[in-house]
Amino acid sequence: MGIAVRSIEETLASFTALLGYELYSGPFVDPIQRVEVCFLKRPSSPEDPVLELVAPAGDDSPVEKVLERGGGGYHVCFEVEELEEAIKEARAASCLVINGPHPAVAFEGRRIVWLYTPAKLLVELVEK
């Protein structure tokens, strides 16, 4: 679950204290996405979803638009076996590819793609 935040440092402290999440990976700055991200997990509940805090890495960051609307949860991410096949299936289901595929720093260079579903939900796919 991607969560748009103004500051990873400030938000990380509250997620740790209030929700029991811990830093799992990052923070990373991704110059292609123009964001800074980190991933959080709850060690006491490994079945809980991984959270991705996403902060702007400059004034031209696409997450700025999400923050202007109040921030918070704004996308879900799924890992897929075959990215090209998943894109083909998404298009067949009337999803619109809006960005990518391209490598992502936070995923060790694995490629990602961004989609809008017909219900206007933002989905990120990352290749396994």
Buried (B, 14 or more C-beta within 10 A) or exposed (E): EBBBBEEBEEBBEEBEEEEBBEBBBBBBBBEEBBBBBBBBBBEEEEEBEBBBBBBBBEEEBBBBEBBEEEBEEBBEBEEBEEBEEBBEEBEEEEBEBEEBBEBBBBBEEBBBBBBBEEEEEBBBBBBE
